[in-house]
Structure formats: C-alpha cells, structure tokens
C-alpha cells in the first residue's frame, strides 16, 4: 500500500521511482564539491526522501586526492560517500547526481553502481547512453534532468529505441530559479517566457500518450517551503527536488563560512555567471572578479581536466570552476564560488534535515 501525506487538504502520494518508493515526494538535489556528500544524503534518506551524493569534485577535500590521481580519487571518494550515507540510512533510498559534462561521467556512473546507488540523476547534458552503462542493474533508477519537453522526448525516444526502456522519472528544472549549472541559454533566462509547470504537464502527457507510461515528473528550482511544495503538487508535479534549502543544515558538508554566506546574502547578491563549462550558472556572484583574479595571480593550471568542455582548460578563459567550488566548501568564500538558487536569501538560521522535513510534511508547523 502506498503511503500518503496530507498537504493542502488533499492526499499526496509518496514518491515511487522505478523499484524504489520513499515516504515523501522529495529528492534532495545534488550539490557538487562535497556540499551534498554522504552525510547530507544519508540524513535526507533517513527522513524519508531521496538523498543524493553529487559526483562533481567529490575527491577534493576527501583525503584521497594527492594532486595527481584525480579520476581515481573521484571514483573512490564517490563510493566512500555512498557508504557513509548507507551507514546513516541503511534502508534508505540513496542515489547520486552525475553531470553528463564531466570527463569521467562513465567511470563515475559505474562507481555509483558499485557503491550501491539506487537512483542515478543526470543533468548538464543529455544522458543518451546511460542505460548502456547501467545494463545488468535494472533496479537502479535512471532520472534525467531537463528543462524542456523536447529534451525529454529526445532522451525517451533514444532510450526506448536503443535500450527498450524509459526514464524512471524526469526532473524538470526551472532555469529562472534553480541554482548551479542551468540547461538554458543565458539570454533566455529570466525573460518570463518559461513556464515550468506547463513543461511538467506536457512531459507527463507525452509519456502517457506516446509511450503509454506513467513516468513521475519532479519539479526543481525555487522550492523552499511547504507552500512551494503544495503549489508544485497542485500544478501536476509528482514531487519536488530541493537543494539550496539543505545547505544551512547541521548535516550539510559545507563550511561554516559557506553557510554564513547564505545567511547573510540578499536577493541582489544572487545572479547569473557563465561557467567555463559553457553553461549559465546561478550563484552568489558578488565576488566573481576575485574568483577570476585568484587563478590569474596563482597561475593555477588545469590540473584535473574534470570537464569534457571547459574554456579554462582550453584557453585559460574565466576560472577553474572545480577548485573555486572546492575553496568555498573549505571556507574561502572570498575567492571561492558559492552556487545557490534564487531563494537562498531566505535562509535565516542553521537548522537540521529533520526540522525541514517536519516543516514540509508535519501536521503542524515547526516552532
């Protein structure tokens, strides 16, 4: 029997993704460079959501990277964080976020499977060959992140034709509100033309009418509180993905300085940057020139080649994004990059993952 919760006076179903069901319709979004590592993912899973360990830069600050063995350390650190998450939530639904844009995308997917990931979420590109990488592991749920009906159609038709399967769920990310790398052209973000929930409904209808399948569609971007959750479910989403809300928790692996920047920031501090990956990104961007200057002053070479396409790797343009993210995670928010969604300014205290779940899904608001 599927568990249900009362939201907005209506019964909302628990979230089923492939072979896995969680009590609450919530996925914790992936945040690279160890912001969402094993501790956060494990506690989200323990509370009844889907916890995700983010692959990008997971080796940095792990104790496994010696300055020369980046790709080997990435895979080992990835598996170690999954193990840490399962120690917290042995029966939880724990997965990973692996960016398609990563140079070691394929090895990281394989490492995720070896580490016991139950869900693989992929964005920053279309994961056209993902089912081939997970062949032999049918219980591993595959979830692409898209921002358009066309992207969902391209993935579904390719997977159905080549691999005889469909996504187990789809995350629809709103480029107008989401944090980190965004799947839209810079000039189209913030124009008011994008309608996230129309996209959610169109994708659900596509799977139902053309594929004959009921594929869960998850809304990501701008979801902060219970009202946002209720709105997403009322508009047709089967669940939500939340990332920025979990940064200012005791369980987040972000540095105290990183969390404090969320607590101190205003709406005007949050904006768009162009990532060296060739994608727009949303961040607390007031220090962007200091980030660029750091690499110039230190003559920082591209030591890792973490991205398939990177303007810094190819020509020294912009900055090294993974080391900028790593510096912030360790506490250097002057020259480090802090990704966030548009609602990060709403953070007003350090809380716990359990308190967030109580606020979102409890019968009474948390005091």
N, C-alpha and C positions, 0 to 999 in steps of 0.2 A: 504494500500500500504506500502511495506517495505521501510524504509529509506535507503539511500545508501550514502557512502562517497567515495571520490576519493583518492586512495592510489596507488602509483607506476604506475600511468597512467591507472589503472583498477578500476572498480567499485566493492567495497567490501560491502557485505550485512551487515545490522545491525544484532544483535545477538538475536535470539529467543530461550528461554529456557522454554520449557513447555508452559504455558499460558502467559508467560511474554516476552516482547520484549524491549530491550534497544537500544538507538540510536547508540551506538558504541560497537564494539565487544571486550569488555574488562571487565574482572572480577578483582576486587581488592582482592588479596589473603589474607587469614586470618593470623593474627599475634597475638599470644597469649600473655597473661598477659597484656592486655589493650593497646597494640601497635595499633591494629586496633579495636577500640571501636566505640561508636556511632558517634562521631564527624567525624572521617575519613570516615566511611561507608556512613554517610549521605551526605557528600560533593562529594564523588565519584558518588553516585546515582544522586545527583543534577546535576552533569556534564554530565550524560548520560551513565554511566557504571553501573555495578552491584557492590554495596557496601556490604562488609561482616564484621559482628561483629564476632570476634573469641571468642569461649567459654572458652578455657583453661585459668584458673586463673583470670577470669573476676571479681570475687568477691574481689580479693586483691586490695587494694588501692581504693576501691569503697565507703568506709564508711559504708558498710552493713555487713562486716565480723568482728565479735567480738573476734575471736580467737578460737571459739568453734563451730560455726554454718556454717562451710564452704559450705556444699552442699546446704543448704537452701539459703545462701547468693549468691551462684553461680547462681541459678535459678532466684532469684530476680534481681540481677545485670544484668543478661543477658537481661531480659525483659526491665529493665530501659534503657539500652544502645540502644536497638531497638527503644524504644520510642523516645530517643534523636535523633536517626538517622531520624526517620519519621518527627520530628519537623523541621529538616533541609530540607528534601526532601519528602514532604507529598505524592507525586505521584511517587516517585522513586522506583526502584527495589532494595530492601534491603533484604539481606539474612544473613546467619550465616555459620561459619565453626565450626564443632563439630568433634573432634578427636574420632574415634572409641575406641582408647586406654584409654579414660577417664573412671573412675569408675562410674561416673554419666552420661554416654552417653545417656541413655534412658530418664531420667528426663530432661536433657538439650534439647533434641530434642522436648519434649513436651512443655517445657518452650518457645522454639523458636516459636512453632506454636501459643501458647497463646500470644506471643509478636508480632505476625503478620509477621513473616519471610515469604518471598515469595520464597526463594531458600534455600535449605539446602545442603551444601557441606561437604563431609565426607572423611577424609584421616586417615593415621596412623592406618591402618587396613581395612578390607573389611566389609562394612556395609550390611551384608546379610539380616538382619531383618528390615532395615529401612522402607520399605513400610508398614509393620505392625504397626509401631509406628506412621505413618502419615495417617493411614486409616481414611477416613472421611474428608480428606482435599486434594482432588485431584488437586487443583490449586497450592499446594506447590510443587515446582520443586525439584527433588532429583538428586544430582550430586555427584557421587563417584570420588575420586582421585585415579588413578592407574599409574603404570609405565610400565605395560606390557599388551600385548594382552590377555594372559592367565587370568590375574586378571579381566579384563573387561568381558571376556567370563564367568568366574565363577559367577560374580555378575549378569550379564544379564540372564543367564540360570536359576539361582536360583529365581530371581525376576519374570521371565516370568512363570515359573512352579508353584511357590507358590502363587504369588500375581497378575499374569496376567497383568504385566506392565514392562516397560523397564525404564532405566535411562532417564531423560530428557536431560541430557548432560553428558559428561565424560571429566574430566580434566586429561591430560597426563602430569605427572610431570617428568622432566629430573633430575635424581639424580646427574648428573655431574655438574649441575649449580644451582639447586634450593636451597633455604635456609630452615632452620628449620629441622624438622624430615623428613627423606627420606625413601622411600619404596624400599630399595635395600640393599643387604649385603655390609658391609664395603669394603670387598676385591674386589668387582666388580665395585666400583665407581671410575671413573677416568681412566679406562683402555683403553678407546677409543672404546670399543665394542658396547656401547649403541647407538642406532640411534633413537632419539626422533621422528623425522618426519616420519620415516618408521613405527614406532609404531602408530602414529596418523593415517596414511593412512590405516594400517592394521585393526585398530579398526573401522574406518569408513566403510571399506569394509565388515567387519564381521556383523555389524548391518544392512547394506544394503542387503547383500547376504543371510545371515542366518535368520535374524529377519524381513526383509522386511521393515526396518525403517530408516529414515534419522535422525540420532542422532548427534547433534553438538558435535564436539570434540575440546577441548580447550587446547592449548599448554601453559605449565607453566614451568618456570625456565629459567633464562638467558635473559628475555625480559626486555630491558631497554629503548630503544629509538625507533624512527619511523622506522629505518632500520630493527631493530629486529622484529617489528610488521609486516612490509611488507614481510619480509622473512617468518615468520610463516604462513601468509595467502597464500603466493605463494606456500608453501610446503604442503598445504592442510588443515591446521587448520581453524576452523570456527571462532576462536577468540583467545585471549591470557589472561592469568592470570598474573598479576604483583603485587608484594608485596614490595620488597626492595625499589623500586623506590619511593614509597609513604612515606617512613619513614621520610625523610628530607623535610617534608611539614609543614606548619604552622598548618594544621589540624590534623596531627598525634598526638596521645596521648602520645608518647614517651617523656621522659625528654629531656631537652636541652643537658645534658651530653651524653645521648644515641645518639642523632642526631650528636653531635660533633664527637663521635667515628666513625661514618660512614664517616664524612667529613675528618677525619684525617687518616683513615686506608689505607693500601696499599694492593696490591694483596697478598703479602706474609703473611699478618695478618689474612687472611681468610682461614679456613681449616675445617677438619672433627673432630668431637668428637664422643664418644659413649655415648649416652644418657642413664640414668638409666631406661628409658622405654624399653631398649633393641634394639633401632633403632639408626643408624648413624644420625648425625645432622651436619649441616654446620653453622659455627659461626665465629665471630671474637674471635679467640681462644687463643690469647697470654697470657691471664690471667687464663687459665683453672686450673692451680695448686692453685691459690689464691681462686678460687671458691670452690675447694675441701677442702682447708685448713680452710675456713670460717666455714663450718659445723663441722669440727673436733674441732676447737677452741671454738665454741659456743655450742658444744654438741647438735646441732639442731636435735630435734626428728622429725619423720614423723608425723606432726600434722593433716594432711588433708587426706592422702590416695587418692590423686587425680587420680592416675593411677591404672588401673587394674593390671598391671605387672610393678614392679619397684624395681630395685636392691637396691636402698637406703631404701625403705620401708621394704624390706625383710631381708637385711643383713647389711645395713649401707654402702654399697659399692657406690663409686662415690660421688654424692651430691644430694641435694634436688633440682630438676630442677625448680619446680614452684616458690619456694622462690628465687632462683637465677635469674630467669627471672623477678620476681617482683622487686628485688633490682635494677636491671638495668633500669627498667621502671621508677623507682622513682629517679634515678640519680646516684646510686652507680655502676659505671661501672668498678670499681676496683675488686669487689667481685661478681658482677652480670654478668649474661650470656646474650650476645647480639647475637641473631640469625641473619643471613643475607644470601643472595645469593652471587654467585661469582662476581657479578658486583657491589657490594656495594661500592667498592673503587672509582667508577665513580661519586659518589655524590660529588658535589663541591660547593653547596650553599643550603640555605633554600629557598624553593620555595612554590608554592601553588598547590593544586589539579587542579584548573582551568588552571594554566600555563602548567601543564603536559599534560592535555587534548588538549590544544591549540597546543602544540608541536607535539603531536602524530597525531592529526586529523585535524588541521587547514590547510587552503590553503597555508599559509606562515609560515616559521619557526618563533618561538618566539624569539624576540631580547633579 
